[in-house]
């Protein structure tokens, strides 16, 4: 009885081998023909994994073209050039970065990054940038410190210049809070929150009421009031949560039903 079971098991294994092995060999054939990742002949198809990002990229009129040097491309041209222009660029403040490159015995391992790097928005949008991109002006230097260095990337970005000192930006705190949050480089969280379609949920803590003194002053000749005001205080707080989706809809209960961008 045991022998017959072993014979049947052997027949089953042989049958599986006859039908499965050819497919297995076919599946793994040629797998050691690696992509060349040299800087000038990068064969890695970035969009194989990042097709959704490239699809978004094709809709942008801002980052669709970049002129100058080897990083010149037009929408719809070589996708790798579009990706590499931002994500494999050792911009001036990161001189010395080495990405993996080459092929076979001529390959060079990456040092600070392998195939790509995360990039601070301010790398291209600071004052006096090397790419001709518009500067994100109107902010003061983060933390009111001209020697500010981003705690994540270790870089200094020029949020101001001689004629754009900032200081009255309502979103200065948003910028500085994003810099202190290490999930992304520099203030990228704030940049994405306002300038992309990413949904945003905010837990607000507002002052509940405003209190101040109004003192009569007969010498004032600026109608309609003869009162000086002083001793301003904000008393108490109230918690409010707001939800905003990627099409701009918002409410205070939950994310509103999104409407596809191409349908809006």
Buried (B, 14 or more C-beta within 10 A) or exposed (E): EEEEEEEEEEEEEEEEEEEEEEEEEEEEEEEEEEEBBBEEEBEBEBBEEBEEEBEBBEEEEEBBEBEEEEBEBEEEEEBBBBBBBBBBBBBEBBEEBEBBBBEEEEEEEBEEBEBBBEBBBBBBBBBEBBBEBEBBBBBBBBEEEEEBEBEBBEBBBBBBEEEBBBEEBEBBEBBBEBBEBEEBBBBBBBBBBEEEEEBBEEEEEEEEEEEEEEEEEEEEEEEEEBEEEEEEEEEEEEEEEEBBBBBEBBEEEEBBEBEEEEEE
